[in-house]
């Protein structure tokens, strides 16, 4: 058994938490970009585009994230693609996040009164400008709280990437625990770190909900 002081354990866990934060930011940002594209498919006037977006969302919401990570990390190399743990983790979380964010934002779009579309058309705006200047800004404003709430779930979902070898917080904690045999200290600190990451976002999402309710 290797001797680790409490501060040694905490320092190593905080260093690992940096990768959890980076992965969460990359996945959320990437998911937002792809999610906007999927959202456009879901609200398209063309049926085959709406169906394509629906199938995409159904695929990633209807299958476990762990299975998606396995397919990317273990499956793509069989097709000749070299995939590192970081790449598979970022890509898997990005695709999964895009499906959930697209559906959250679609709810925001559909909650807008039909008069908003009519008003945009009356200004002579074409479809893209209607979305960019009128519809999407309002939809994003309405759904800020659930979007932040999903970010909390995404941060916790990064723990699954330890299974494919990505050195984030959970994988590092497992290595430290195997070396120190102090599970209560190690995993207790991990729980505290996740709490410190997620609780402020949870409170912020609640604040956004209260602000939105006051505007109604």
N, C-alpha and C positions, 0 to 999 in steps of 0.2 A: 504493500500500500504506500502510495506517495503522500508525503506530508504537504498539505495545502492549508494555509491560514484562511480565515474567513475573507480577508481582503484579497487574497490571491484568487479565490473562487469568484468573488464579486467582480473583480477586474476582468477576468477572462469572460465572464458572462456578459458584461457590458460591451466588451469588444465584439463578441458574437452578435449582440443585439443590433449593432450597426448594420450587419448584413440583413437582418430581419427588416429593419427600417428601409434600407435601400431597395430590397426586393419588393416590399409593399408599395413604395413610391413608383417604382418602374412598372409594376403590374397594374396599379391604379391608373397611371398616366397612359400606358399602352391600352388598357381596357377602355379608357374614355375615348381614345381616338378610334379604335375599332368599333366601340359601342355606338358612336355617332353614325358610322356607316351602316351598322345593322339597324339602328333606329330609322334611318332613311328608307331602308328596305321595308321595314314593318309598317310604315305609314304611307308607302307609295300607293299611287292610284292603280298601279298595274298588279293584277292578282298574282302573277308568277313571281314577282319581286317580293310581295308580302309573304307568300308561301316560303320562299327561300329564307327570308329572315326568321320566319316562324320555325322552320326546321333547324336552323342554326341554333336558335335559343333553346329549342327542345332538346337538341343533342347535348349541349353543355350543362343545362339545368337538370336533365334527366339521367345523367351518368355521374358516378362519384369522381370527385376531383383527383383522388389517388389513382384511379384507373387511367384518367387522362394523362397524369404525370408518367405512369408506367409506359403507356403507349408511346409517348414522346421520347422518353429516356431509353427504353429497351427496344421499342419498335422501329424508330427511325434508323438506327444503325444497321438493322437488317436490310434496309432499303438503300444502304450506301451512304447515309448521311452521318457525319461525325457530330455527336451531340454531347456537350459537357453538362454537368449537373446544373450549373448556373443558367445555361441556355434553356434547358428543359424546364427548369423551375420558373423562369421569367416568362417563357412562352405559354406554359400551361396555365399559370395564374392570369396572364393577360387575356387569353382566350376565354377563360371561365368568367373573369370579371366583365368582359365586354358583353357577354350574354345577359348577365344580371343588370348591368347599368343600362343597356338598351331597353330592357323591359321596364325598369324604373322610370326612365325618361319618356317612354311611350305612354305610361300612365299620366305623366304631366302634360303631354301633348293632347291626349284625349280628354283631359279634364278642362281644357280651355273652351270657352263658349264658341259656338260656330261663328258668332259675329266677329271674332278676331280674324278669322280667315276672310270673311267678307270685307272687313275694313282694309285688310292688306291688299285684297284684289282691287278695291275701289281706289286705292292710291296708284294703281297702274303698275304694281310690282309683279314681276314674273315669279314663278314658283320658288326658285332658289332664293330670291330676295325676300319673299314672304317668310320662308323658313329662317333665314339668317337674321333678318331685322325685326321680325314680329313674333313668330311662333316659338322658335327654339329658346330665345332669351327668357321668355316667360315660363316655358316648360322647365328650363334648368333652375330658375328661381324657385319654382314651386317644389321641385324635387331635391333641393339642396340637403334637407335634413335626412331623407332616406339614403341619399348618395353617401353622406358622411357616415351614416349607420352601416352601410355596406362596407366602407373602408375598415371599420372595426372588425367585421367578419373576415375581411381579406387579410388583415394583420395576423389574426389567429390561424388562418388557413395556411400561412407560410410554414407552420410547424410540420405540415405533411411533406414538405420538400426534404426533410431530414431523411425520409425513407429512401430517396434516390441519391443520397450522399452529399446534399448541399449543406455546407457548414454554417447553418444559421443557429439561432439560440438553442433550439431543442437538441440538435445533434451535438453541439458543443457541451451542453449540460449532461448528455448521456456519457460522453467521453470523460468528463470531470468526475461524474458519479462512479464510473467504473474504476477510476484511479484513486478516489478518496473513500468510497463506500460511506458517503454521507448524504443519503437521498433526501432527508428532511431539509437539510441546509441548502443543497443544490437546487432541488425542485421548488422549494419554498421561495428562493430568490428568483427563480424563473417566473413563478406565478406573480411575484411582486413587480417584476419588470414588465410583464405583459399587462398587468393592471395599470401601471404608470403610463404605458403607451395607449391603452384603449379607453381608460376612464375619462380623460379630458375630452377625447373625441365624442364619447357617449354624451357627456354633459353639453358639449357644443351642439350636437344634433338635437338634443332636447331644447336648447335655447332657440335654435332655428325653428323648431316646431311651434314654440310659444310665439315667436315673432310673426310667423305665418298666420297663426290663429288670430292675432290681434288685427291683422290687415283685413280679415274677412268681415 
